[in-house]
Amino acid sequence: MAIYVHKRFDRNFKKASLHDADLCHAAAEVKRGEFEADLGGGVIKKRIALSKGKSGGARSVIFFKRGNTLFFYDGWTKGELHKKNAKEIEDDVLATYKILAKGYLQASAADLLQLKNRGTFREVNCDENYTSNIG
């Protein structure tokens, strides 16, 4: 399975200790159906454990439908939520995610290569420990 990370995702976790191995592990879990919420339209919310564990760790927005490509698009740490009882993802933002997910999930191999070459996405290569779990 191809795994891509958007520059926005990388920027949001620049200071966190989130490594490609963590992303490989999260991708394997998503493929097995282990995630917190299916928000529709190929948009998934997934917790990723940092040193604080999953409950205090990262929240990620992933674009994925049964297939061969997964995109880590956006994310934040639990500590970045400013308002108690605030929605993690507002309705207008979710609508935008769904539009983006549709485009990225339908992208051709040539389109994905162009996005990589522009620096919009980078590809994560999972080692043998994860390839058997990811497929």
DRENTORKOL-3810 file (N, C-alpha, C; in nm, 4 decimals):
REM DRENTORKOL-3810
@n.u->0.0853; n.v->-0.1176; n.w->0.0000; ca.u->0.0000; ca.v->0.0000; ca.w->0.0000; c.u->0.0894; c.v->0.1232; c.w->0.0000
@n.u->0.0554; n.v->0.2186; n.w->-0.0835; ca.u->0.1298; ca.v->0.3447; ca.w->-0.0880; c.u->0.0801; c.v->0.4358; c.w->0.0242
@n.u->0.1742; n.v->0.4962; n.w->0.0948; ca.u->0.1420; ca.v->0.5858; ca.w->0.2057; c.u->0.2070; c.v->0.7207; c.w->0.1769
@n.u->0.1237; n.v->0.8251; n.w->0.1771; ca.u->0.1720; ca.v->0.9597; ca.w->0.1503; c.u->0.1433; c.v->1.0499; c.w->0.2701
@n.u->0.2327; n.v->1.1452; n.w->0.2916; ca.u->0.2184; ca.v->1.2417; ca.w->0.4007; c.u->0.2192; c.v->1.3813; c.w->0.3397
@n.u->0.1134; n.v->1.4568; n.w->0.3653; ca.u->0.1023; ca.v->1.5934; ca.w->0.3145; c.u->0.1953; c.v->1.6850; c.w->0.3937
@n.u->0.2461; n.v->1.7881; n.w->0.3292; ca.u->0.3367; ca.v->1.8814; ca.w->0.3968; c.u->0.2692; c.v->1.9487; c.w->0.5159
@n.u->0.1379; n.v->1.9660; n.w->0.5124; ca.u->0.0633; ca.v->2.0238; ca.w->0.6244; c.u->0.0745; c.v->1.9336; c.w->0.7476
@n.u->0.0618; n.v->1.8038; n.w->0.7261; ca.u->0.0728; ca.v->1.7068; ca.w->0.8348; c.u->0.2127; c.v->1.7139; c.w->0.8963
@n.u->0.3142; n.v->1.7112; n.w->0.8118; ca.u->0.4527; ca.v->1.7197; ca.w->0.8611; c.u->0.4765; c.v->1.8490; c.w->0.9385
@n.u->0.4256; n.v->1.9586; n.w->0.8873; ca.u->0.4428; ca.v->2.0882; ca.w->0.9535; c.u->0.3768; c.v->2.0874; c.w->1.0917
@n.u->0.2580; n.v->2.0295; n.w->1.1016; ca.u->0.1863; ca.v->2.0271; ca.w->1.2292; c.u->0.2552; c.v->1.9415; c.w->1.3350
@n.u->0.3330; n.v->1.8433; n.w->1.2916; ca.u->0.3992; ca.v->1.7545; ca.w->1.3871; c.u->0.5505; c.v->1.7722; c.w->1.3892
@n.u->0.5974; n.v->1.8854; n.w->1.3415; ca.u->0.7417; ca.v->1.9105; ca.w->1.3357; c.u->0.8079; c.v->1.8977; c.w->1.4731
@n.u->0.7414; n.v->1.9471; n.w->1.5780; ca.u->0.8001; ca.v->1.9449; ca.w->1.7122; c.u->0.7673; c.v->1.8177; c.w->1.7898
@n.u->0.6725; n.v->1.7409; n.w->1.7419; ca.u->0.6351; ca.v->1.6163; ca.w->1.8108; c.u->0.7297; c.v->1.5049; c.w->1.7666
@n.u->0.7408; n.v->1.4059; n.w->1.8488; ca.u->0.8280; ca.v->1.2934; ca.w->1.8138; c.u->0.7463; c.v->1.1877; c.w->1.7395
@n.u->0.7007; n.v->1.2247; n.w->1.6201; ca.u->0.6233; ca.v->1.1352; ca.w->1.5352; c.u->0.7127; c.v->1.0924; c.w->1.4199
@n.u->0.7357; n.v->0.9635; n.w->1.4094; ca.u->0.8298; ca.v->0.9101; ca.w->1.3114; c.u->0.7560; c.v->0.8305; c.w->1.2040
@n.u->0.8245; n.v->0.8040; n.w->1.0940; ca.u->0.7633; ca.v->0.7263; ca.w->0.9864; c.u->0.7184; c.v->0.5887; c.w->1.0346
@n.u->0.7909; n.v->0.5289; n.w->1.1269; ca.u->0.7492; ca.v->0.3984; ca.w->1.1807; c.u->0.6136; c.v->0.4093; c.w->1.2495
@n.u->0.5881; n.v->0.5221; n.w->1.3171; ca.u->0.4570; ca.v->0.5449; ca.w->1.3792; c.u->0.3487; c.v->0.5530; c.w->1.2720
@n.u->0.3807; n.v->0.6173; n.w->1.1614; ca.u->0.2846; ca.v->0.6294; ca.w->1.0521; c.u->0.2590; c.v->0.4942; c.w->0.9865
@n.u->0.3626; n.v->0.4137; n.w->0.9723; ca.u->0.3456; ca.v->0.2790; ca.w->0.9168; c.u->0.2543; c.v->0.1956; c.w->1.0062
@n.u->0.2765; n.v->0.2057; n.w->1.1358; ca.u->0.1932; ca.v->0.1325; ca.w->1.2319; c.u->0.0478; c.v->0.1802; c.w->1.2229
@n.u->0.0273; n.v->0.3111; n.w->1.2179; ca.u->-0.1079; ca.v->0.3670; ca.w->1.2075; c.u->-0.1748; c.v->0.3242; c.w->1.0768
@n.u->-0.0998; n.v->0.3236; n.w->0.9670; ca.u->-0.1551; ca.v->0.2825; ca.w->0.8377; c.u->-0.1994; c.v->0.1366; c.w->0.8414
@n.u->-0.1189; n.v->0.0517; n.w->0.9047; ca.u->-0.1562; ca.v->-0.0897; ca.w->0.9176; c.u->-0.2851; c.v->-0.1038; c.w->0.9978
@n.u->-0.2987; n.v->-0.0243; n.w->1.1035; ca.u->-0.4213; ca.v->-0.0280; ca.w->1.1837; c.u->-0.5417; c.v->0.0181; c.w->1.1023
@n.u->-0.5259; n.v->0.1239; n.w->1.0251; ca.u->-0.6361; ca.v->0.1742; ca.w->0.9421; c.u->-0.6791; c.v->0.0674; c.w->0.8427
@n.u->-0.5825; n.v->0.0030; n.w->0.7796; ca.u->-0.6159; ca.v->-0.1012; ca.w->0.6819; c.u->-0.6943; c.v->-0.2145; c.w->0.7469
@n.u->-0.6669; n.v->-0.2425; n.w->0.8737; ca.u->-0.7407; ca.v->-0.3468; ca.w->0.9470; c.u->-0.8743; c.v->-0.2958; c.w->1.0014
@n.u->-0.9047; n.v->-0.1684; n.w->0.9778; ca.u->-1.0306; ca.v->-0.1117; ca.w->1.0257; c.u->-1.0241; c.v->-0.0583; c.w->1.1670
@n.u->-0.9033; n.v->-0.0383; n.w->1.2189; ca.u->-0.8840; ca.v->0.0099; ca.w->1.3557; c.u->-0.8575; c.v->0.1603; c.w->1.3547
@n.u->-0.9651; n.v->0.2379; n.w->1.3693; ca.u->-0.9536; ca.v->0.3831; ca.w->1.3764; c.u->-1.0706; c.v->0.4357; c.w->1.4572
@n.u->-1.0615; n.v->0.5610; n.w->1.4973; ca.u->-1.1608; ca.v->0.6178; ca.w->1.5881; c.u->-1.2905; c.v->0.6569; c.w->1.5195
@n.u->-1.2840; n.v->0.7098; n.w->1.3983; ca.u->-1.4072; ca.v->0.7550; ca.w->1.3339; c.u->-1.3941; c.v->0.7551; c.w->1.1826
@n.u->-1.4984; n.v->0.7031; n.w->1.1167; ca.u->-1.5128; ca.v->0.7166; ca.w->0.9725; c.u->-1.6046; c.v->0.8360; c.w->0.9521
@n.u->-1.5495; n.v->0.9448; n.w->0.9014; ca.u->-1.6235; ca.v->1.0699; ca.w->0.8882; c.u->-1.6940; c.v->1.0823; c.w->0.7535
@n.u->-1.6848; n.v->0.9780; n.w->0.6720; ca.u->-1.7510; ca.v->0.9763; ca.w->0.5420; c.u->-1.6646; c.v->1.0343; c.w->0.4322
@n.u->-1.6930; n.v->0.9933; n.w->0.3100; ca.u->-1.6224; ca.v->1.0482; ca.w->0.1949; c.u->-1.4751; c.v->1.0144; c.w->0.1898
@n.u->-1.4349; n.v->0.9051; n.w->0.2543; ca.u->-1.2940; ca.v->0.8667; ca.w->0.2553; c.u->-1.2111; c.v->0.9369; c.w->0.3608
@n.u->-1.2757; n.v->1.0084; n.w->0.4532; ca.u->-1.2058; ca.v->1.0818; ca.w->0.5596; c.u->-1.2162; c.v->1.0023; c.w->0.6896
@n.u->-1.1017; n.v->0.9777; n.w->0.7507; ca.u->-1.0935; ca.v->0.8996; ca.w->0.8740; c.u->-1.0204; c.v->0.9808; c.w->0.9794
@n.u->-1.0665; n.v->0.9690; n.w->1.1036; ca.u->-0.9936; ca.v->1.0285; ca.w->1.2165; c.u->-0.9272; c.v->0.9142; c.w->1.2919
@n.u->-0.7982; n.v->0.9279; n.w->1.3161; ca.u->-0.7192; ca.v->0.8222; ca.w->1.3795; c.u->-0.6283; c.v->0.8826; c.w->1.4849
@n.u->-0.6262; n.v->0.8206; n.w->1.6012; ca.u->-0.5297; ca.v->0.8604; ca.w->1.7046; c.u->-0.3986; c.v->0.7877; c.w->1.6790
@n.u->-0.2906; n.v->0.8595; n.w->1.7011; ca.u->-0.1569; ca.v->0.8011; ca.w->1.6879; c.u->-0.0842; c.v->0.8260; c.w->1.8188
@n.u->-0.0340; n.v->0.7200; n.w->1.8778; ca.u->0.0343; ca.v->0.7322; ca.w->2.0064; c.u->0.1643; c.v->0.8099; c.w->1.9909
@n.u->0.1835; n.v->0.9052; n.w->2.0800; ca.u->0.3126; ca.v->0.9716; ca.w->2.0955; c.u->0.3700; c.v->0.9177; c.w->2.2261
@n.u->0.4649; n.v->0.9835; n.w->2.2831; ca.u->0.5222; ca.v->0.9359; ca.w->2.4090; c.u->0.4197; c.v->0.9368; c.w->2.5219
@n.u->0.3105; n.v->1.0112; n.w->2.5046; ca.u->0.2064; ca.v->1.0208; ca.w->2.6066; c.u->0.0996; c.v->0.9132; c.w->2.5903
@n.u->0.1108; n.v->0.8251; n.w->2.4911; ca.u->0.0084; ca.v->0.7257; ca.w->2.4645; c.u->-0.0978; c.v->0.7821; c.w->2.3721
@n.u->-0.1931; n.v->0.6971; n.w->2.3324; ca.u->-0.2948; ca.v->0.7403; ca.w->2.2363; c.u->-0.3851; c.v->0.8494; c.w->2.2913
@n.u->-0.4231; n.v->0.8413; n.w->2.4187; ca.u->-0.5189; ca.v->0.9387; ca.w->2.4718; c.u->-0.4599; c.v->1.0794; c.w->2.4764
@n.u->-0.3301; n.v->1.0914; n.w->2.4946; ca.u->-0.2661; ca.v->1.2223; ca.w->2.4972; c.u->-0.1864; c.v->1.2495; c.w->2.3724
@n.u->-0.1995; n.v->1.1632; n.w->2.2738; ca.u->-0.1157; ca.v->1.1719; ca.w->2.1557; c.u->-0.1724; c.v->1.2565; c.w->2.0443
@n.u->-0.1438; n.v->1.2140; n.w->1.9239; ca.u->-0.1793; ca.v->1.2883; ca.w->1.8040; c.u->-0.3151; c.v->1.2449; c.w->1.7513
@n.u->-0.3846; n.v->1.3405; n.w->1.6936; ca.u->-0.5067; ca.v->1.3131; ca.w->1.6190; c.u->-0.4725; c.v->1.3382; c.w->1.4735
@n.u->-0.5136; n.v->1.2477; n.w->1.3872; ca.u->-0.4805; ca.v->1.2646; ca.w->1.2464; c.u->-0.6044; c.v->1.2526; c.w->1.1600
@n.u->-0.5999; n.v->1.3225; n.w->1.0481; ca.u->-0.7022; ca.v->1.3115; ca.w->0.9451; c.u->-0.6365; c.v->1.2384; c.w->0.8292
@n.u->-0.6961; n.v->1.1252; n.w->0.7947; ca.u->-0.6418; ca.v->1.0370; ca.w->0.6921; c.u->-0.7450; c.v->1.0222; c.w->0.5815
@n.u->-0.6983; n.v->1.0232; n.w->0.4580; ca.u->-0.7854; ca.v->0.9952; ca.w->0.3443; c.u->-0.7573; c.v->0.8512; c.w->0.3021
@n.u->-0.8606; n.v->0.7678; n.w->0.3044; ca.u->-0.8430; ca.v->0.6266; ca.w->0.2700; c.u->-0.9773; c.v->0.5638; c.w->0.2380
@n.u->-0.9784; n.v->0.4839; n.w->0.1347; ca.u->-1.0885; ca.v->0.3919; ca.w->0.1063; c.u->-1.0223; c.v->0.2600; c.w->0.0725
@n.u->-1.0949; n.v->0.1553; n.w->0.0856; ca.u->-1.0366; ca.v->0.0248; ca.w->0.0551; c.u->-0.9635; c.v->0.0330; c.w->-0.0776
@n.u->-0.8364; n.v->0.0134; n.w->-0.0732; ca.u->-0.7564; ca.v->0.0261; ca.w->-0.1932; c.u->-0.6098; c.v->0.0251; c.w->-0.1586
@n.u->-0.5338; n.v->0.0911; n.w->-0.2404; ca.u->-0.3890; ca.v->0.0833; ca.w->-0.2274; c.u->-0.3215; c.v->0.2122; c.w->-0.1864
@n.u->-0.3955; n.v->0.3159; n.w->-0.1531; ca.u->-0.3331; ca.v->0.4435; ca.w->-0.1210; c.u->-0.3947; c.v->0.5033; c.w->0.0044
@n.u->-0.3091; n.v->0.5556; n.w->0.0918; ca.u->-0.3515; ca.v->0.6204; ca.w->0.2158; c.u->-0.2764; c.v->0.7520; c.w->0.2270
@n.u->-0.3480; n.v->0.8573; n.w->0.2652; ca.u->-0.2890; ca.v->0.9901; ca.w->0.2778; c.u->-0.3043; c.v->1.0404; c.w->0.4209
@n.u->-0.1936; n.v->1.0735; n.w->0.4870; ca.u->-0.1976; ca.v->1.1468; ca.w->0.6135; c.u->-0.2053; c.v->1.2937; c.w->0.5738
@n.u->-0.3205; n.v->1.3581; n.w->0.5970; ca.u->-0.3385; ca.v->1.4940; ca.w->0.5475; c.u->-0.3205; c.v->1.6013; c.w->0.6546
@n.u->-0.3803; n.v->1.5836; n.w->0.7704; ca.u->-0.3785; ca.v->1.6882; ca.w->0.8723; c.u->-0.3702; c.v->1.6222; c.w->1.0089
@n.u->-0.3369; n.v->1.7016; n.w->1.1089; ca.u->-0.3305; ca.v->1.6470; ca.w->1.2433; c.u->-0.2984; c.v->1.7521; c.w->1.3468
@n.u->-0.3158; n.v->1.7132; n.w->1.4712; ca.u->-0.2917; ca.v->1.8022; ca.w->1.5845; c.u->-0.2728; c.v->1.7158; c.w->1.7084
@n.u->-0.2191; n.v->1.7756; n.w->1.8118; ca.u->-0.2097; ca.v->1.7054; ca.w->1.9395; c.u->-0.3300; c.v->1.7444; c.w->2.0238
@n.u->-0.3630; n.v->1.6591; n.w->2.1180; ca.u->-0.4789; ca.v->1.6860; ca.w->2.2020; c.u->-0.4624; c.v->1.8194; c.w->2.2746
@n.u->-0.3415; n.v->1.8523; n.w->2.3124; ca.u->-0.3146; ca.v->1.9771; ca.w->2.3827; c.u->-0.3418; c.v->2.1015; c.w->2.3002
@n.u->-0.3537; n.v->2.0862; n.w->2.1686; ca.u->-0.3793; ca.v->2.2006; ca.w->2.0818; c.u->-0.5265; c.v->2.2386; c.w->2.0751
@n.u->-0.6146; n.v->2.1574; n.w->2.1305; ca.u->-0.7562; ca.v->2.1941; ca.w->2.1337; c.u->-0.7734; c.v->2.3039; c.w->2.2368
@n.u->-0.8219; n.v->2.4175; n.w->2.1935; ca.u->-0.8266; ca.v->2.5355; ca.w->2.2798; c.u->-0.9492; c.v->2.5421; c.w->2.3689
@n.u->-1.0613; n.v->2.4969; n.w->2.3206; ca.u->-1.1843; ca.v->2.5094; ca.w->2.3979; c.u->-1.2263; c.v->2.3728; c.w->2.4505
@n.u->-1.2595; n.v->2.3689; n.w->2.5770; ca.u->-1.3172; ca.v->2.2475; ca.w->2.6310; c.u->-1.4510; c.v->2.2284; c.w->2.5609
@n.u->-1.4854; n.v->2.1101; n.w->2.5267; ca.u->-1.6086; ca.v->2.0778; ca.w->2.4541; c.u->-1.6074; c.v->2.1248; c.w->2.3088
@n.u->-1.4963; n.v->2.1741; n.w->2.2588; ca.u->-1.4896; ca.v->2.2158; ca.w->2.1188; c.u->-1.4869; c.v->2.0919; c.w->2.0296
@n.u->-1.5484; n.v->2.1048; n.w->1.9126; ca.u->-1.5415; ca.v->1.9960; ca.w->1.8158; c.u->-1.3984; c.v->1.9902; c.w->1.7632
@n.u->-1.3480; n.v->1.8706; n.w->1.7479; ca.u->-1.2128; ca.v->1.8581; ca.w->1.6928; c.u->-1.2099; c.v->1.9004; c.w->1.5461
@n.u->-1.3163; n.v->1.8693; n.w->1.4734; ca.u->-1.3237; ca.v->1.9054; ca.w->1.3317; c.u->-1.4580; c.v->1.9743; c.w->1.3079
@n.u->-1.4525; n.v->2.1014; n.w->1.2745; ca.u->-1.5747; ca.v->2.1769; ca.w->1.2467; c.u->-1.6373; c.v->2.1291; c.w->1.1152
@n.u->-1.7673; n.v->2.1501; n.w->1.1001; ca.u->-1.8408; ca.v->2.1012; ca.w->0.9835; c.u->-1.7863; c.v->2.1549; c.w->0.8514
@n.u->-1.7508; n.v->2.2831; n.w->0.8467; ca.u->-1.6994; ca.v->2.3401; ca.w->0.7221; c.u->-1.5627; c.v->2.2820; c.w->0.6865
@n.u->-1.4825; n.v->2.2541; n.w->0.7874; ca.u->-1.3509; ca.v->2.1932; ca.w->0.7642; c.u->-1.3690; c.v->2.0496; c.w->0.7155
@n.u->-1.4617; n.v->1.9767; n.w->0.7751; ca.u->-1.4893; ca.v->1.8398; ca.w->0.7319; c.u->-1.5356; c.v->1.8374; c.w->0.5864
@n.u->-1.6197; n.v->1.9314; n.w->0.5484; ca.u->-1.6655; ca.v->1.9385; ca.w->0.4094; c.u->-1.5469; c.v->1.9587; c.w->0.3149
@n.u->-1.4526; n.v->2.0420; n.w->0.3547; ca.u->-1.3320; ca.v->2.0642; ca.w->0.2740; c.u->-1.2481; c.v->1.9371; c.w->0.2669
@n.u->-1.2315; n.v->1.8686; n.w->0.3807; ca.u->-1.1573; ca.v->1.7421; ca.w->0.3810; c.u->-1.2187; c.v->1.6429; c.w->0.2822
@n.u->-1.3507; n.v->1.6349; n.w->0.2792; ca.u->-1.4178; ca.v->1.5393; ca.w->0.1903; c.u->-1.3922; c.v->1.5719; c.w->0.0436
@n.u->-1.3912; n.v->1.6993; n.w->0.0105; ca.u->-1.3611; ca.v->1.7404; ca.w->-0.1273; c.u->-1.2174; c.v->1.7027; c.w->-0.1628
@n.u->-1.1247; n.v->1.7327; n.w->-0.0725; ca.u->-0.9838; ca.v->1.6986; ca.w->-0.0960; c.u->-0.9645; c.v->1.5476; c.w->-0.1060
@n.u->-1.0283; n.v->1.4734; n.w->-0.0161; ca.u->-1.0149; ca.v->1.3276; ca.w->-0.0162; c.u->-1.0598; c.v->1.2702; c.w->-0.1496
@n.u->-1.1705; n.v->1.3174; n.w->-0.1998; ca.u->-1.2214; ca.v->1.2675; ca.w->-0.3282; c.u->-1.1169; c.v->1.2865; c.w->-0.4377
@n.u->-1.0583; n.v->1.4043; n.w->-0.4435; ca.u->-0.9574; ca.v->1.4313; ca.w->-0.5454; c.u->-0.8326; c.v->1.3464; c.w->-0.5294
@n.u->-0.7798; n.v->1.3398; n.w->-0.4086; ca.u->-0.6569; ca.v->1.2633; ca.w->-0.3865; c.u->-0.6782; c.v->1.1138; c.w->-0.4059
@n.u->-0.7919; n.v->1.0620; n.w->-0.3613; ca.u->-0.8170; ca.v->0.9181; ca.w->-0.3729; c.u->-0.8428; c.v->0.8754; c.w->-0.5167
@n.u->-0.8785; n.v->0.9699; n.w->-0.6033; ca.u->-0.8995; ca.v->0.9399; ca.w->-0.7450; c.u->-0.7783; c.v->0.9752; c.w->-0.8304
@n.u->-0.6738; n.v->1.0257; n.w->-0.7691; ca.u->-0.5555; ca.v->1.0700; ca.w->-0.8439; c.u->-0.4872; c.v->0.9520; c.w->-0.9128
@n.u->-0.4394; n.v->0.9772; n.w->-1.0320; ca.u->-0.3646; ca.v->0.8757; ca.w->-1.1064; c.u->-0.2216; c.v->0.8683; c.w->-1.0530
@n.u->-0.1502; n.v->0.7655; n.w->-1.0947; ca.u->-0.0096; ca.v->0.7514; ca.w->-1.0551; c.u->0.0712; c.v->0.8724; c.w->-1.1023
@n.u->0.0407; n.v->0.9223; n.w->-1.2216; ca.u->0.1116; ca.v->1.0400; ca.w->-1.2744; c.u->0.0813; c.v->1.1635; c.w->-1.1896
@n.u->-0.0451; n.v->1.1776; n.w->-1.1478; ca.u->-0.0824; ca.v->1.2905; ca.w->-1.0614; c.u->-0.0078; c.v->1.2840; c.w->-0.9286
@n.u->-0.0008; n.v->1.1645; n.w->-0.8710; ca.u->0.0677; ca.v->1.1481; ca.w->-0.7422; c.u->0.2165; c.v->1.1780; c.w->-0.7553
@n.u->0.2764; n.v->1.1348; n.w->-0.8648; ca.u->0.4179; ca.v->1.1639; ca.w->-0.8883; c.u->0.4399; c.v->1.3147; c.w->-0.8985
@n.u->0.3507; n.v->1.3828; n.w->-0.9664; ca.u->0.3618; ca.v->1.5285; ca.w->-0.9795; c.u->0.3484; c.v->1.5961; c.w->-0.8424
@n.u->0.2551; n.v->1.5495; n.w->-0.7599; ca.u->0.2379; ca.v->1.6056; ca.w->-0.6253; c.u->0.3622; c.v->1.5821; c.w->-0.5394
@n.u->0.4240; n.v->1.4646; n.w->-0.5538; ca.u->0.5491; ca.v->1.4368; ca.w->-0.4813; c.u->0.6603; c.v->1.5291; c.w->-0.5293
@n.u->0.6713; n.v->1.5446; n.w->-0.6595; ca.u->0.7780; ca.v->1.6282; ca.w->-0.7158; c.u->0.7630; c.v->1.7746; c.w->-0.6766
@n.u->0.6407; n.v->1.8203; n.w->-0.6570; ca.u->0.6152; ca.v->1.9582; ca.w->-0.6134; c.u->0.6394; c.v->1.9770; c.w->-0.4640
@n.u->0.6510; n.v->1.8684; n.w->-0.3912; ca.u->0.6702; ca.v->1.8781; ca.w->-0.2471; c.u->0.5402; c.v->1.8839; c.w->-0.1688
@n.u->0.4282; n.v->1.8585; n.w->-0.2354; ca.u->0.2991; ca.v->1.8586; ca.w->-0.1664; c.u->0.2889; c.v->1.7380; c.w->-0.0741
@n.u->0.3361; n.v->1.6245; n.w->-0.1217; ca.u->0.3367; ca.v->1.5006; ca.w->-0.0444; c.u->0.4754; c.v->1.4398; c.w->-0.0475
@n.u->0.5031; n.v->1.3606; n.w->0.0531; ca.u->0.6199; ca.v->1.2728; ca.w->0.0490; c.u->0.5678; c.v->1.1313; c.w->0.0709
@n.u->0.6383; n.v->1.0350; n.w->0.0176; ca.u->0.5961; ca.v->0.8958; ca.w->0.0332; c.u->0.6712; c.v->0.8327; c.w->0.1495
@n.u->0.6005; n.v->0.7531; n.w->0.2273; ca.u->0.6601; ca.v->0.6807; ca.w->0.3394; c.u->0.6817; c.v->0.5371; c.w->0.2947
@n.u->0.8030; n.v->0.4894; n.w->0.3115; ca.u->0.8347; ca.v->0.3509; ca.w->0.2794; c.u->0.8464; c.v->0.2729; c.w->0.4087
@n.u->0.7549; n.v->0.1809; n.w->0.4271; ca.u->0.7543; ca.v->0.1010; ca.w->0.5491; c.u->0.8471; c.v->-0.0184; c.w->0.5321
@n.u->0.9191; n.v->-0.0510; n.w->0.6387; ca.u->1.0119; ca.v->-0.1640; ca.w->0.6314; c.u->0.9354; c.v->-0.2958; c.w->0.6388
@n.u->1.0084; n.v->-0.4056; n.w->0.6368; ca.u->0.9482; ca.v->-0.5384; ca.w->0.6327; c.u->0.8581; c.v->-0.5679; c.w->0.7517
@n.u->0.8806; n.v->-0.5045; n.w->0.8653; ca.u->0.7961; ca.v->-0.5285; ca.w->0.9820; c.u->0.6522; c.v->-0.4863; c.w->0.9575
@n.u->0.6324; n.v->-0.3922; n.w->0.8665; ca.u->0.4984; ca.v->-0.3406; ca.w->0.8432; c.u->0.4384; c.v->-0.3893; c.w->0.7125
@n.u->0.5209; n.v->-0.4270; n.w->0.6160; ca.u->0.4656; ca.v->-0.4621; ca.w->0.4857; c.u->0.3731; c.v->-0.5824; c.w->0.4937
@n.u->0.3992; n.v->-0.6762; n.w->0.5818; ca.u->0.3098; ca.v->-0.7912; ca.w->0.5936; c.u->0.1760; c.v->-0.7502; c.w->0.6537
@n.u->0.1753; n.v->-0.6457; n.w->0.7361; ca.u->0.0512; ca.v->-0.5979; ca.w->0.7960; c.u->-0.0245; c.v->-0.5031; c.w->0.7048
@n.u->0.0462; n.v->-0.4388; n.w->0.6134; ca.u->-0.0171; ca.v->-0.3390; ca.w->0.5279; c.u->-0.0628; c.v->-0.4007; c.w->0.3966
@n.u->0.0179; n.v->-0.4836; n.w->0.3394; ca.u->-0.0235; ca.v->-0.5506; ca.w->0.2169; c.u->0.0262; c.v->-0.4821; c.w->0.0975
END
